[in-house]
Amino acid sequence: MRIASGQFSAGREPRKNLQQIAQLMQAAALGNADLLLLPESSLYASSEPSIVLADVAEPLDGPFISGIATLAKSLRLPVVVGTTEANPGGLPFNTLVALDGDGDIQGTYRKVHLYDAFGYRESDGTSQGIIGEPDLLSYGQLRLGMLTCYDARFPESARHLVDAGANVLLLPAMWIVGPGKEDHFITLVRARAIENTSYVVTANQCGPLATAYSMVVDPFGVVIANAGEAPGVVFAQLEPERIAAVRTRVPSLRNRRFKVVPADTE
């Protein structure tokens, strides 16, 4: 599978964000990608308190996702993208949407761990996702599971996907800048790959708000693609044979003696 990761800096105008996404999608299609991963919060991003998100949130059939779906169909390019999903019953969700090459929704993930850290409170303006059976995307022998940004700090989230059958972890992010934050991002992404002997594919937003450096890490923790600081698309080849070889050499998933259960079931 040839996967692409696209990074850009989203702003407060969804129409302009969609224009930037269109450029990334065209580049990914020209590069013969089988799927393009885009960042968290691609609809709208700012440094304002998260309570403002209720005013900009859209349903999944709204203009933002519909615009990406139209592009996905015209380019025959599956896409996973982060949006702010309107929630008639309360605060919006931080949602990942997986679209196939026909522009149809194949799966969603609503962020479980909200970013209430480093002086920010995502939960003031966002509803927490419900833990359930993951929507996995299938590409031959590869099974792709979705996580979002702050979830990377919780290893049980990744293991929950791997237990469901995922061997590729998709991690869109808007990893906010700050002292040590870039190092945290790189360390955590590599750790999730190593401990799960799985690929981890990230798509992070660029500055000034986020750290950029979208990466693809292989099951042995090797960084096989890195987008650096500038907007653009990078590509990587994901090989089931690589997963099998690493898991034979390092059978940590077979050696484990603990299982993951949601905290509210204890």
Disulfide bonds with the S-S distance in Angstrom:
none
